[in-house]
Amino acid sequence: AISPREITTLISTSETAGAVLDTVGSFIDSRLFNEIHVATAFTKLAKVKATIGQPEREHASMGKLVASLRSFLQSRTLKAQAVANVCWAIASMQHELPELLSLLRQLAP
């Protein structure tokens, strides 16, 4: 069995956006997947944004990741550091993923 910490490590050591999304896809439906994983995934995507193309924009896990973020925002379970990290990530990826900018309104109501 894998631990939440190991999931975080797998996400943070991914070298491409596709790898981040593949890892997210492997665990996002698991009860272990949490707000730390969501924030880590967005942060890592921003760090490897040069590898974001059409396949990554259309990746099934991208939609699930955004839906998961919205869910954590609605339940108010994201801690301040996670909110700051996700805000930075979305702002950093505004050219690669402009559709994410609408999430900033939810992050800072």
Secondary structure as UniProt FT lines:
FT   HELIX           4..12
FT   HELIX           17..27
FT   TURN            28..29
FT   TURN            31..32
FT   HELIX           35..47
FT   HELIX           49..51
FT   HELIX           54..57
FT   HELIX           60..74
FT   TURN            75..76
FT   HELIX           80..92
FT   TURN            93..96
FT   HELIX           98..101
FT   HELIX           102..107
//
